[in-house]
Amino acid sequence: MKKKNSFPKSVCGLSILGLVATFSFSLSLPAKGAEEGSGAKGSISAGQNIFEANCAMCHYADKSDTKIGPGLKDLTKNKELPSSHRPSTEANIREAIQKGRPDGQPMPMPPFGERLSAEEMQDLMAYLGEQSAGAPAAQAASASRPSLDYEFFKTRVEPIFLKKRWPDHARCYVCHEVSHHGGGPLSLTALSPGSSFWTEEQSRHNFETVSKVVVPGAPQASMMLLMTLAPEAGGRADTHQGGRQFASKDDPDWMTMAAWVRGEKAVGSSAP
């Protein structure tokens, strides 16, 4: 449910404190018929689309590393769930997906009981079930994603964080500098005293941090782009304490960030 904005006169840029972690997965619900490219209890390809649209901004499907939420590789094969550490039974997975985790860290997980249909949950489960070591579907999905270009990030994206875009908005950096953001998902390295930009080492650290709040190749599923975009344009800015930074996808700065997420390279970049 959307909440009405009540921001101070100077609100922050890309604050993700109001984010909700999208942790959507499912279990064995009534199965549909098997089809080409699908598992016995759901379509793997459809499940991948559902995951990328709902879950990928916060979770990896094909590895156990933490992104914002825990990685979901081998979710149904592990002995316990990654956050609650309850046994990884179908009943516990059902309860997790239906009720969410309002006390989840570093941010809460919303309930998905009414958001995904039974068929969508089946498809999602089929996709997650493929995320095991050496699974062809996992390898294909990983290989199909573009790489994020560091030089493009440093020269085109990082300056946006320091830019005062609106008279009544503070720079993104003001709220997202690590000491102010409390270690949240988008915590930018503090500038050195007297500096107006980050050092090479600091920029590399920012690149690693920001790369975790986007989905390579999918701006429409990337937290950083969605949480700053007005709902009328398909975003979720009403859950972003920094407000509506971008009124539309035609905003030059939003387009720059989207280009980076799609894999655009800086001129002269040696990245593949």
C-alpha positions in Angstrom: 0.0 0.0 0.0 1.4 3.3 -1.0 2.1 5.9 1.7 1.6 9.6 1.3 4.9 11.5 1.1 5.7 13.8 4.0 9.2 14.9 3.2 11.1 17.8 4.7 11.9 20.7 2.5 15.3 19.3 1.8 14.9 15.6 1.1 17.6 13.1 0.2 18.5 11.7 -3.1 18.6 8.0 -3.5 17.6 7.0 0.1 16.8 3.4 0.1 15.8 3.4 3.8 12.1 3.1 2.7 12.8 0.2 0.4 11.2 -3.1 0.7 13.3 -6.1 0.0 11.7 -8.1 -2.7 12.2 -11.7 -1.6 9.7 -13.7 -3.7 9.9 -17.5 -4.0 7.4 -20.3 -3.7 6.8 -23.9 -3.1 4.9 -26.8 -4.5 1.4 -25.6 -5.3 -1.1 -27.3 -7.7 1.0 -28.1 -10.8 0.2 -27.3 -14.4 1.0 -29.6 -17.2 4.6 -30.1 -18.2 5.7 -28.3 -21.3 8.8 -27.8 -23.3 11.4 -25.8 -21.3 9.4 -26.3 -18.1 9.7 -28.5 -15.0 7.1 -31.0 -14.0 5.5 -28.3 -11.7 6.1 -25.1 -13.5 7.7 -23.3 -16.4 11.4 -22.5 -15.8 11.5 -19.7 -18.4 8.3 -18.0 -17.0 9.8 -18.4 -13.5 12.9 -16.6 -14.6 10.9 -13.7 -15.8 8.9 -13.5 -12.6 12.1 -13.7 -10.5 13.8 -10.8 -12.5 10.7 -8.7 -12.2 10.1 -9.2 -8.5 13.1 -10.7 -6.8 16.3 -10.0 -8.6 16.7 -6.4 -7.3 17.4 -7.9 -3.8 18.4 -11.5 -4.3 20.7 -13.7 -6.4 19.0 -16.8 -7.7 22.1 -18.7 -8.9 24.4 -18.2 -5.9 24.3 -18.0 -2.1 26.1 -14.7 -1.8 24.2 -11.9 0.0 23.0 -9.1 -2.3 20.6 -7.1 -0.2 18.7 -10.1 0.9 20.3 -13.6 1.0 21.1 -15.6 -2.1 18.5 -18.2 -3.0 20.6 -20.9 -4.6 19.5 -24.4 -3.6 16.7 -22.9 -1.5 14.6 -26.0 -1.6 17.5 -28.3 -1.0 19.1 -26.6 2.0 18.3 -27.7 5.5 17.2 -24.3 6.7 15.9 -21.0 5.3 18.6 -18.4 4.9 17.1 -15.6 7.2 14.9 -17.3 9.7 17.0 -20.5 9.9 13.8 -22.5 10.2 13.8 -25.9 8.5 13.5 -25.4 4.8 10.2 -27.3 4.5 7.4 -26.4 2.1 5.2 -25.3 5.0 7.8 -22.8 6.2 8.5 -21.5 2.7 4.8 -21.0 2.2 4.6 -19.1 5.5 7.6 -16.9 4.6 6.2 -16.0 1.2 2.7 -15.3 2.4 3.6 -13.3 5.5 6.9 -11.8 4.6 9.5 -10.7 7.2 8.6 -7.3 8.7 11.6 -7.5 10.9 14.0 -8.5 8.1 17.4 -7.0 8.0 18.8 -4.8 6.5 15.2 -4.1 5.5 11.8 -5.8 5.7 10.4 -8.3 3.3 6.8 -7.6 2.2 4.1 -10.3 2.1 3.5 -11.9 -1.3 0.5 -14.0 -0.4 -1.8 -12.0 -2.6 0.7 -10.6 -5.1 1.6 -13.8 -7.1 -0.9 -16.3 -8.4 -0.5 -20.0 -7.7 0.7 -20.5 -11.3 3.3 -17.8 -11.0 4.5 -19.3 -7.7 4.8 -22.7 -9.4 6.8 -21.2 -12.2 9.1 -19.3 -9.8 9.7 -22.4 -7.8 10.6 -24.3 -11.0 13.2 -21.6 -11.8 14.7 -21.6 -8.3 14.9 -25.3 -8.4 17.2 -25.1 -11.4 19.7 -22.9 -9.5 22.1 -25.6 -8.5 25.7 -26.0 -9.3 26.2 -26.5 -13.0 22.5 -26.2 -13.9 22.2 -25.2 -17.6 19.5 -22.7 -16.9 21.6 -20.9 -14.2 24.6 -20.8 -16.5 22.6 -19.5 -19.4 21.0 -16.8 -17.3 24.4 -15.7 -16.0 26.0 -15.7 -19.4 23.2 -13.6 -20.9 23.6 -10.7 -18.5 25.8 -7.8 -19.7 28.8 -6.7 -17.6 28.7 -3.4 -15.8 31.3 -1.0 -17.0 33.4 0.7 -14.3 34.6 3.6 -16.5 31.0 4.5 -17.5 30.0 4.4 -13.8 32.9 6.6 -12.7 32.5 9.2 -15.4 28.8 9.3 -16.0 26.9 7.8 -13.0 28.9 8.8 -9.9 28.6 12.5 -10.7 24.8 12.2 -10.5 25.2 11.3 -6.8 27.0 14.6 -6.2 24.6 16.7 -8.3 21.9 18.9 -6.8 19.2 18.1 -9.2 16.3 20.1 -7.7 16.1 23.2 -5.5 14.2 21.4 -2.8 16.3 18.2 -2.9 19.6 17.6 -1.3 22.3 15.7 -3.2 22.1 11.9 -3.1 25.4 11.9 -1.3 24.1 14.0 1.6 21.9 11.1 2.8 23.8 8.2 1.3 27.2 8.9 2.6 28.0 5.8 4.7 28.0 7.5 8.1 24.6 9.0 7.4 22.9 6.0 5.8 23.6 3.5 8.6 25.2 0.9 6.4 22.1 0.6 4.2 22.3 -1.0 0.7 23.4 2.2 -1.1 26.0 3.5 1.3 28.5 5.7 -0.6 32.1 6.1 0.5 32.8 9.4 2.4 34.7 11.9 0.3 38.2 12.7 1.6 38.4 16.0 3.5 38.6 18.9 1.0 37.8 16.7 -2.0 35.0 17.3 -4.4 35.2 13.8 -5.9 36.1 10.3 -4.9 39.6 8.8 -5.3 40.1 5.8 -7.6 40.0 3.4 -4.7 36.8 5.0 -3.4 35.2 4.9 -6.8 36.0 1.2 -7.1 34.3 0.7 -3.7 31.2 2.7 -4.8 31.1 0.7 -8.0 30.9 -2.6 -6.0 28.2 -1.2 -3.7 26.0 0.3 -6.4 26.3 -2.8 -8.6 24.4 -4.7 -5.9 21.3 -2.5 -6.2 20.9 -3.0 -9.9 20.2 -6.0 -12.2 22.6 -6.0 -15.2 20.6 -5.7 -18.4 17.3 -5.0 -16.6 16.7 -1.3 -15.6 13.0 -2.1 -15.0 14.1 -4.5 -12.2 16.8 -2.4 -10.7 16.2 -1.0 -7.2 18.2 2.2 -7.8 16.2 3.1 -10.8 12.8 2.1 -9.6 12.9 3.7 -6.2 13.7 7.1 -7.6 11.2 7.0 -10.4 7.6 8.4 -10.1 4.9 5.7 -9.9 3.2 7.3 -12.9 6.3 6.4 -14.9 6.4 2.8 -13.5 8.6 3.5 -10.5 8.2 3.1 -6.7 9.3 6.5 -5.6 6.5 6.8 -3.0 8.4 4.2 -0.9 11.7 6.2 -1.2 12.3 8.7 1.5 14.2 10.8 -0.9 11.1 11.4 -3.0 10.5 11.5 -6.7 13.9 12.2 -8.1 12.8 11.4 -11.7 9.3 12.3 -13.1 9.8 10.1 -16.2 12.2 7.7 -17.9 13.1 10.6 -20.2 15.1 12.4 -17.5 18.7 12.6 -18.8 20.2 11.4 -15.5 17.7 8.5 -15.3 18.6 7.6 -18.9 22.3 7.7 -18.0 21.9 5.2 -15.1 19.7 3.0 -17.2 22.3 2.9 -20.0 24.9 1.8 -17.5 22.6 -0.9 -16.2 22.0 -2.1 -19.8 25.8 -2.5 -20.2 26.8 0.6 -22.1 30.5 1.1 -22.1 32.5 4.4 -21.8 34.4 5.5 -24.8 37.8 3.8 -24.8 36.8 1.4 -22.1 38.8 -1.9 -22.2 36.0 -3.8 -20.4 34.4 -6.7 -22.4 
